[in-house]
Amino acid sequence: MIDSRDRLDHPTMDNYGDLLALAGMVRATGRCVACPPESAHHHAEHLWLVHDAATQDATPEGLLCSRHALEARASMG
């Protein structure tokens, strides 16, 4: 899912891992920045890339698992 809302004054999340996994290009895993360090890795299709769509800078702010992405999305308004 790509966040296509018109408001660009807050961070957005795009699930590029999901798109790559569906295309059969990756099956990697990674860590959620909000999960405890000892937690298990998540599959790429369950990680969300957080970035600031209001800037030209595409540098990600981190990866969030589905649970933490939902919590972050709820706090974005």
Secondary structure, 3 states (H helix, E strand, C coil): CECCCCCCCCEEEECHHHHHHHCCCCCCEECCCCCCCCCCCEEHHHEEEEEECCCCCCCCCEEEEHHHHHHHHHHCC
